[in-house]
Amino acid sequence: MSAVTASLCSTLMFVLFVSADQKIITAESGQDVTLTCRAPNDNIIVVEWSRDDLGDEQCVFVYRNGRPLDDQHPSFKNRVDLQDRQMKDGDVSLILKDVTINDTGTYECRVVQREGDGIKLINSTHLHVVPPGHTGGQEKDEDKEKEDGSVGLIAGLSVPAVLVVVAVVGFFIYKSRQQQSEETNQV
């Protein structure tokens, strides 16, 4: 029984560490979207936003030496910029203007810092773009929860958490019955 508990605990830890860093945003076509990203400090010299399904030209946006570079996928030209070019408090969030269904994908934010060991992946954001009017007309608070991915994260963690609780309770019941059986055999 303890092997099952250990397995469930390791599964829960995997889900916690893998899911916590990925954000999920749903937006309507035509909207401007902010892909949030915050580096650990503000000693940033390069910011790179990319999407790996774009082929050879994966760069969505590169900011180096205080200015954006032209080295980017053609579909993002004149449509992306940093939310704060001064990158105060490590804010390297990206604004993507007038999104289309073709902008659906997983975006990765990487930075190079003055004191560091190369380029670091900060976070990953999955953007899902739907046609206008297809978000379901939900309340604004529900839309906000979907934007930051917390609903999916809570649902994704609920099942493993329940399994861990059931396994731990089951383990203690098993141990209790085993102890009762041993006491009965001794009498």
Buried (B, 14 or more C-beta within 10 A) or exposed (E): BEEEBEEBBEBBEEBBEEBEEBBBBBBBBEEEBBBBBBBEBBBBBBBBBBBEEBEEBBBBBBBBEEEBEEEBBEBBEEBBBBBEEEBEEBBBBBBBEEBEEEBBBBBBBBBBBEEBEEEEEBBBBBBEBBEEEEBEEEEEEEBEBBBEBEBBBEEBBEEBBEBBEEBBEEBEEEEEEEEEEEEEEEE
